[in-house]
Amino acid sequence: MVTMPEGPPVTNGERRNSPPVLHRSDNPWKPNAQHEQSKQLYRRWIGILNRVTHTSLAVFLEQACELILSEPEHLVHFLELLIFKAQDEPLFVGVYARLCCSIDARTEIQNDLVKACENHFNESYQILMEYNKVFEEPLSSHTVYEEILVRQRCIGHLRFVGELHKNGLMSGNHVAAMVEMLLQHSDEPSLECLCRLLHFTGQELSQTHEDLIEQSCNHLESCLESGSLSHRLRWLTQDTLALHANGWRPLRPLAVERNSSRVTRDVRG
């Protein structure tokens, strides 16, 4: 028979189910004027990102530039929030990329934006690799769900990087560095990230880094010939190679693209 360990001793007539005694700090935290100002700025910035559309971009651009110019020390936080929104809403990254391009024309944010994107990519990729190690053991449904969310956010970030590259805010060298890092690994998360990144940037990247594109496609072919890929990764790899063979032009319009073309984000849900 298994004996449960005893809990801490109860003295002075204390009951085990009595609530813990809370002690008030001598110097408790209190919101100050700067904290309230930061909250107001956050609400205004999130309001802009929630309502901006292709047609209303010029209107909200003025508000966004006003916030950044009036509070330049909050630029890092603005970019962090912008990247998080792009990761969670991958179908709308085109609007966010245009917003960044318009803001950069008013006040230079390119260097800060590229640095933030690189940090987010490295962080998301490392988390994804950690889940890949966990998958070697028995998993719970909650862990699988968390991995799916992390993977979707990472793909959304790669799509945002592709849009920034198309708009000239991220150079081909920065994208090429991401591709080279993914080529160093042959696991499925790295392979999926490589395929997605080539989907989003292959056409532009082939004009400046053609040798890297050929190296990437050779890597995909060798992984495909190994026969160790799952069905989902095998189809994704085949689609990437077919896209490259067709000059990075879609073989057929995707259902998602047909549907998203009808909704130009003039109405926010």
SEFI-88846 format. One record per residue (C-alpha): residue in three letters; chain; x, y, z. Coordinates in steps of 0.5 Angstrom, whole numbers. Layout:
BEGIN
r | c | X | Y | Z
ala | A | X | Y | Z
...
***
This chain:
BEGIN
r | c | X | Y | Z
met | A | 0 | 0 | 0
val | A | 3 | 7 | -2
thr | A | 3 | 12 | 4
met | A | 2 | 19 | 2
pro | A | 7 | 24 | 5
glu | A | 5 | 28 | 10
gly | A | 4 | 36 | 9
pro | A | 7 | 41 | 13
pro | A | 5 | 41 | 21
val | A | 0 | 45 | 23
thr | A | 1 | 49 | 30
asn | A | -3 | 54 | 34
gly | A | -10 | 51 | 32
glu | A | -9 | 52 | 25
arg | A | -14 | 49 | 20
arg | A | -11 | 46 | 14
asn | A | -16 | 49 | 10
ser | A | -15 | 56 | 12
pro | A | -13 | 61 | 7
pro | A | -6 | 63 | 7
val | A | -4 | 70 | 11
leu | A | -3 | 75 | 6
his | A | 3 | 81 | 8
arg | A | 2 | 88 | 5
ser | A | 9 | 90 | 2
asp | A | 12 | 97 | 5
asn | A | 13 | 99 | -2
pro | A | 7 | 96 | -6
trp | A | 7 | 98 | -14
lys | A | 2 | 103 | -16
pro | A | 0 | 106 | -23
asn | A | 3 | 112 | -24
ala | A | 2 | 117 | -30
gln | A | 7 | 114 | -35
his | A | 4 | 107 | -34
glu | A | -3 | 110 | -35
gln | A | 0 | 114 | -41
ser | A | 3 | 107 | -44
lys | A | -4 | 104 | -43
gln | A | -7 | 109 | -47
leu | A | -2 | 109 | -53
tyr | A | -3 | 101 | -53
arg | A | -10 | 102 | -54
arg | A | -10 | 107 | -59
trp | A | -4 | 103 | -63
ile | A | -8 | 96 | -63
gly | A | -15 | 100 | -65
ile | A | -11 | 102 | -71
leu | A | -9 | 95 | -73
asn | A | -16 | 93 | -72
arg | A | -19 | 98 | -76
val | A | -14 | 99 | -82
thr | A | -16 | 97 | -89
his | A | -13 | 98 | -96
thr | A | -18 | 103 | -97
ser | A | -17 | 107 | -90
leu | A | -10 | 106 | -90
ala | A | -8 | 113 | -91
val | A | -13 | 115 | -86
phe | A | -10 | 111 | -80
leu | A | -3 | 112 | -83
glu | A | -3 | 119 | -80
gln | A | -5 | 117 | -73
ala | A | 0 | 112 | -73
cys | A | 6 | 117 | -75
glu | A | 3 | 121 | -70
leu | A | 4 | 116 | -65
ile | A | 11 | 114 | -67
leu | A | 13 | 121 | -68
ser | A | 10 | 124 | -61
glu | A | 13 | 118 | -57
pro | A | 19 | 115 | -60
glu | A | 21 | 111 | -54
his | A | 15 | 107 | -55
leu | A | 17 | 105 | -62
val | A | 20 | 98 | -60
his | A | 13 | 96 | -57
phe | A | 9 | 99 | -63
leu | A | 13 | 94 | -67
glu | A | 13 | 88 | -63
leu | A | 5 | 89 | -63
leu | A | 5 | 90 | -70
ile | A | 9 | 83 | -71
phe | A | 4 | 79 | -67
lys | A | -2 | 82 | -70
ala | A | 2 | 80 | -77
gln | A | 3 | 73 | -74
asp | A | -4 | 72 | -72
glu | A | -7 | 74 | -78
pro | A | -3 | 72 | -84
leu | A | -8 | 73 | -89
phe | A | -8 | 81 | -87
val | A | 0 | 81 | -87
gly | A | 0 | 85 | -94
val | A | -4 | 91 | -91
tyr | A | 1 | 91 | -85
ala | A | 7 | 91 | -90
arg | A | 4 | 97 | -93
leu | A | 3 | 100 | -87
cys | A | 10 | 99 | -85
cys | A | 13 | 102 | -92
ser | A | 8 | 108 | -91
ile | A | 11 | 109 | -84
asp | A | 18 | 108 | -86
ala | A | 17 | 114 | -92
arg | A | 15 | 119 | -86
thr | A | 20 | 116 | -81
glu | A | 25 | 111 | -81
ile | A | 24 | 104 | -78
gln | A | 27 | 99 | -83
asn | A | 33 | 98 | -78
asp | A | 29 | 97 | -72
leu | A | 23 | 93 | -76
val | A | 28 | 88 | -79
lys | A | 32 | 87 | -73
ala | A | 25 | 85 | -69
cys | A | 23 | 81 | -75
glu | A | 30 | 77 | -74
asn | A | 29 | 76 | -67
his | A | 22 | 74 | -67
phe | A | 24 | 69 | -73
asn | A | 29 | 66 | -68
glu | A | 25 | 65 | -62
ser | A | 19 | 62 | -66
tyr | A | 24 | 57 | -69
gln | A | 27 | 55 | -63
ile | A | 21 | 54 | -60
leu | A | 18 | 50 | -66
met | A | 25 | 46 | -65
glu | A | 23 | 45 | -58
tyr | A | 17 | 42 | -59
asn | A | 20 | 37 | -64
lys | A | 24 | 34 | -59
val | A | 18 | 33 | -54
phe | A | 14 | 30 | -60
glu | A | 19 | 24 | -59
glu | A | 15 | 22 | -53
pro | A | 8 | 21 | -51
leu | A | 4 | 27 | -52
ser | A | -2 | 30 | -49
ser | A | -8 | 33 | -54
his | A | -6 | 40 | -50
thr | A | 1 | 39 | -52
val | A | -1 | 38 | -60
tyr | A | -5 | 44 | -60
glu | A | 0 | 48 | -57
glu | A | 5 | 46 | -62
ile | A | 0 | 47 | -68
leu | A | -1 | 54 | -65
val | A | 7 | 55 | -65
arg | A | 7 | 53 | -72
gln | A | 2 | 57 | -75
arg | A | 5 | 63 | -72
cys | A | 11 | 62 | -75
ile | A | 8 | 61 | -82
gly | A | 5 | 67 | -81
his | A | 11 | 71 | -79
leu | A | 15 | 68 | -85
arg | A | 9 | 70 | -89
phe | A | 10 | 77 | -86
val | A | 17 | 77 | -88
gly | A | 16 | 75 | -95
glu | A | 11 | 81 | -96
leu | A | 16 | 86 | -93
his | A | 21 | 83 | -98
lys | A | 17 | 85 | -103
asn | A | 16 | 92 | -101
gly | A | 23 | 93 | -100
leu | A | 23 | 93 | -93
met | A | 27 | 87 | -92
ser | A | 33 | 86 | -96
gly | A | 35 | 79 | -100
asn | A | 41 | 78 | -96
his | A | 37 | 78 | -89
val | A | 32 | 73 | -93
ala | A | 38 | 69 | -95
ala | A | 41 | 68 | -88
met | A | 34 | 65 | -86
val | A | 34 | 60 | -92
glu | A | 41 | 58 | -90
met | A | 40 | 57 | -83
leu | A | 34 | 53 | -85
leu | A | 39 | 49 | -90
gln | A | 43 | 47 | -84
his | A | 37 | 42 | -81
ser | A | 34 | 36 | -84
asp | A | 28 | 35 | -79
glu | A | 21 | 36 | -81
pro | A | 20 | 43 | -78
ser | A | 26 | 46 | -81
leu | A | 24 | 43 | -88
glu | A | 17 | 46 | -87
cys | A | 19 | 53 | -85
leu | A | 24 | 52 | -91
cys | A | 18 | 51 | -96
arg | A | 14 | 56 | -93
leu | A | 19 | 61 | -94
leu | A | 21 | 59 | -101
his | A | 13 | 60 | -103
phe | A | 13 | 67 | -100
thr | A | 20 | 70 | -103
gly | A | 22 | 65 | -108
gln | A | 20 | 69 | -114
glu | A | 24 | 75 | -111
leu | A | 30 | 72 | -108
ser | A | 31 | 68 | -115
gln | A | 33 | 74 | -118
thr | A | 39 | 76 | -113
his | A | 41 | 69 | -110
glu | A | 39 | 64 | -115
asp | A | 45 | 59 | -113
leu | A | 42 | 59 | -106
ile | A | 35 | 57 | -109
glu | A | 38 | 52 | -113
gln | A | 42 | 49 | -107
ser | A | 35 | 49 | -103
cys | A | 31 | 46 | -109
asn | A | 37 | 40 | -109
his | A | 36 | 40 | -101
leu | A | 29 | 39 | -102
glu | A | 30 | 33 | -107
ser | A | 34 | 29 | -103
cys | A | 30 | 30 | -97
leu | A | 24 | 27 | -102
glu | A | 28 | 22 | -104
ser | A | 30 | 19 | -97
gly | A | 23 | 17 | -96
ser | A | 23 | 19 | -89
leu | A | 18 | 25 | -90
ser | A | 11 | 25 | -87
his | A | 5 | 25 | -92
arg | A | 4 | 32 | -91
leu | A | 11 | 34 | -91
arg | A | 12 | 30 | -98
trp | A | 6 | 34 | -101
leu | A | 9 | 41 | -99
thr | A | 16 | 39 | -102
gln | A | 13 | 37 | -108
asp | A | 9 | 43 | -109
thr | A | 15 | 47 | -107
leu | A | 19 | 44 | -113
ala | A | 13 | 44 | -118
leu | A | 13 | 52 | -116
his | A | 20 | 53 | -117
ala | A | 20 | 49 | -124
asn | A | 14 | 54 | -126
gly | A | 18 | 60 | -125
trp | A | 15 | 61 | -118
arg | A | 8 | 62 | -121
pro | A | 2 | 59 | -118
leu | A | 0 | 53 | -122
arg | A | -7 | 54 | -120
pro | A | -11 | 59 | -116
leu | A | -11 | 57 | -109
ala | A | -18 | 57 | -106
val | A | -16 | 61 | -100
glu | A | -13 | 66 | -105
arg | A | -20 | 67 | -109
asn | A | -24 | 68 | -102
ser | A | -19 | 73 | -100
ser | A | -19 | 77 | -106
arg | A | -26 | 78 | -105
val | A | -25 | 81 | -98
thr | A | -20 | 87 | -98
arg | A | -21 | 88 | -91
asp | A | -26 | 94 | -92
val | A | -30 | 90 | -86
arg | A | -26 | 88 | -80
gly | A | -30 | 82 | -76
***
